[in-house]
Amino acid sequence: MLITGPTRNLGRHATLALAERPPGQRPDLLLVGRAGRDLTAVADEARARGANVREIGCDLSRLADVRAAAATVRDLLTAGAVRPLRALVANAGTMSPDTRRASADGYELTFAVNYLAHAQLIGDLLGSFTAPARIVLVGSNTYAANFWRKLLHVPPAEWADPVELARPAPAEQAPGMTPSGVAYSNAKLAILYYAHELQRHAGDGITVSVFEPGWMPSTALSRDAPAAFQAMGRALARIPGVSTPQRSGPLLAALALDEKWAHLRDGAFVVKTRPTAVRPVAHDRARERRLWEATAELLARAGAPR
């Protein structure tokens, strides 16, 4: 199975949970993340637990890197170097503190890494899965407002045409947590729309679901945020019941592999261990179709094959 963002927090603990499975249940691991010491370290930890691991260096803010990573995966599968691909976990994520920042392809960084990179990777590998197979995307409840998000000034999504969402903010717009939070929520709403439409295109034997690990204020997602915001996150992480990577990582691993989740499809939204209905705004056939079309346009514009 393949997992993106395996070096830190949720991804790291999901990777190690997969590596610790009994031999008959332990998958081969394709770890897709930035090449370097962190990727090597988690790969070595997984190998020490008995897993067959392949490191695939990839900067998800560069679509050329993503396409190269997909090609590497296809080569490994063709050569029989790893077992057939039966699961992909699109875990990697970021929240840029400045929505004027662009990816290598000129797209707003949060949207590019959280959404576009995974759409590219999954699209390139869709014909390489061996059924039955699962695609698990990591989502978030931030797409909609609730009491706690209002209290913490976490803004919900403000949907627009995906081509607009992919455009960096104008130079005159000041950076800040509000536009950054909106961009993150938009990317997570895009993941829900994409999951629903992906299921319509995935073919028989491939199921699509979305995992919400619960609020994890202690992760590195906000590492570029103001120091006071990070300190508040560390303090809130000590509240009993708040999610942590250590608790949520194994839940993500289970969703990708356990038989109890084999029935999930159509972008089912799982909050920790419970399938949960999304808000009405997260089911919109017209938006889902437009996102699929716009994604093809954006990836083609960045040099991806049509």
N, C-alpha and C positions, 0 to 999 in steps of 0.2 A: 504494500500500500504506500501511497504518497502522502506526505504532509508538508505544507508550507509553514514557514515561521517556526521551526522546531527548536530554536536556540534559547528562548526565554519564556518564562511565565507559563501561560496556558499550553503553548505548543511544546515546550520542553517537558512538562509533566505528562502530557498526553503521549509523547514519544516514549518516555521511560515506562509508562504504564503498559504500552504496547509491547515493549521489549521484555517486560517481566511476565508476560503471559506464559502458560505452560507450553512446552515445545510444539504440541499438536495444534495449538491455537495461535502461535506467534507468527505474525506475518513478516515477510521481508520488508524492510523499511527504505523508502526513497525519501531522503531528507533534502528539501529544497529551501535554501536560505542563503544569505550572504556568505560567501567563502571567507574562511578565516578561522581564528582560534576558537570562537564560540561554536561554530558548526562542527569543527573537529572534536571538540570536547564532548558535545552531546552524542555524537556518533560513537565515540570511544566508550562512553557510558552505556549506550545501548548494546554495543558489541560485547561488553563485559557481562551483560545479562544474557547473552546467547543469541542475539539477533543478527541476521544477515543484513548489513547496512551499506547503503551507497550514499555518499555525499554528492549533492548536485549544487554547485555554487551558482547563485542567481540573485541579482538585484531586482526585486520586483517593481522598482520604479523605472526600469528599462525594459520595454516590451521586446526588444531584440534579445535580451537575456532570457526572458520568459520563453520565447520561441525556441531558443537554443536548449533550454532545460527540457522542454517537451521533446525535442529531437533526441536528446540524450536518453530520456526515458524510453522512447520507442526503440532506440538501438539496443538498450539493455534487454528489453522484452524480446526483441527479435533474436538476439544472441542466446537467449535462455539463461542470462546471468542472474535474473531474479524470477520469481514465480509470477504467474499471470496477475495483471492489475485488477484487483477487485474492490479497491476503496481509494478514494481521494478525499483528503480533508483540507479544505481551503481555510486555513487558520490565520495566516499572516495578516497583520493590520497595523495601521498607524493613524495618528491624529495630528496633522501639521498645525502648529500654532499660528501659522501665517498662510492664509488661503491665497496669497499672491504667489506662493512658491509653486513651481512647476516641476513635473517629472521630466525625465530626459526626452520624452516625446511631446512635451509642451502642455500636458494636462495637469489640472489641479491635483496636488500630490496626494491628498487623502482619498479622493475618488479614484485616482490612478492605481494606488497600491491596494486598497481594500476591495475595489470592484473590478476595474479593467484588467489588472494583471491576472486575476483568477478567471475572468471570462476568457482571456486569451489562452491560458493554460488548459482549462477544461475543454474549450473548443478544439484545441490542437490534439487532445488526447481522447476525445469522445469515441473515436473509432478503435481505440486500443484497449478498452475494457473487456474483460471476460465476464460474462453474466454467470450468476447473479452478482451485481456490483452496486456499490453505494457511493454517492457524492454527498459529502456533508460540508455545508458552508457555515461559517461562524457569523451569526447575526447579533442583533442587539435590540432591546426594547426602547432604545433612545429615539426610534422613529416616531414615537407618539409621546405626548406629554402625560405626566401623572403627578401626583402630589409631591413625591420625593424629588423628581426631576425639576419641578417648579421651585421647590425649596432650595435646591442646590444650583439653580440657574443653569440647568442643562437644557438647551433648546431642542425642540423636536425638529423633524425634517420640514423643509420648505421646498416642496418638489417643484421642479421646472423641467423643461425639455432636457434630456440627458446631454445633448451637445452643450447646453449652457452650464450644466453642473460640472462638466469636464473642463470648462474654461477657467483659468486662474482669475482671481479677483483683480480689478484694475489697480494700478499703482497707487492711486490716491486713497484707496481703502486701507485704513489702519488695521494692523493685526490685532487679535484679541480673542478671548475665550468664546465669545458669542458667535462670531462668524466661523471660528474653528469648530465649535460644537455643532452648528448647523450643517457644515460640510460633512462631519462624521455621521450625523443622523441621516443625511441624504444618501450617503454611501451605503449605510445599513438598510435603508428602505429599498435602495436599488438591489441589494442582495436578495431581499424577499421577493421583489418582482421577478428578478432573474431566475430564482429557484422555481417559481411557478411556471415560467415560460420554458426553462430548461427541461423540465419534466415532459413537456409536450414534444420536445425535439430529441430526447435522449434515447428513445427506442426501448424495445422490450428488454426486461432484465436489469435495467439500471434505474435505481431509485434515488430521489433527491430529497434531502431534508436540511433544516437549518437549526443550528444549536445556539442557544442563548445561555452562556455559562453563569449568568447572574452578575450582579454588579461587583466588580473587582477593583476597588480604588487603589490597591497597592501595586498595580502592575506598572510596567515601563511605558505604557501607552501614553501617559501624560508627562514623559520625561522632559519634554521641551516646554512644559507649562511653567508659570511663575512658581518660585520656591514655596510661597505660602499655600498655593493650591496643592502642590505635591505633599506638603506637610499635613494638610487637612486630610488628604487621601490616606496617608499612612496611619493617621489617628483613627479614621473611620474604619479602616481595615481590621482594627482590633475589636470591633463590635461583634458580639456573638451572632452567628447566622449569616454574616456578610461573606460572600464567596471569596475563595482564594484559589490561585492556580493549583495548589496542592490538592484541593478537593475537586476542582472542576476538571482538571486534566484527565483523570481516569474516567470521568463521565463522558467526556468527548471521545475518548478511545473506545468506550463501550458502545456508543452510538454508531461508530463506524464499523464495528465487528460483531457485536452480540446478536444472537438469534432473536432475542426479545424485541429488537427494533427492526427486524427484517421486513415488517409490513409497512413501514413508513414510506410515504411517497408524496408527490405533488407539493414539495416544499413544506412538509409538515414542520411546525415550529415547536421545538422542544426546549422548554425552560428547565434547566438542570436535569431533572429526571421525569418531567411531566409534559406530554404533548399539550399545547395550549393554543387556543384560537387567537389569531391575530386580530387587530382592530380592522374595521371595514376599509380604512384607507390603504391597508397593505394588500388588498385584493382588488385589482383594477385591470381588467383585461386589455383595455385600450393602452394604458400606461405600460403594461408588460410587453405588448406587441411593439410599441414605439421604442422601448428600451432595447429590445432585441435588435431592431433595425438600426438604431443609433449606435449600438455597440459595434455592429459590423462596420459601420461607417468610420467610427473612431479608430478601430483597430486597423482597418485598411489604410486610413490616412497616415497611420504610424508605420506603415510598411508591412503589415501582416497580409498573408495571402487571403484573397476573397473566398 
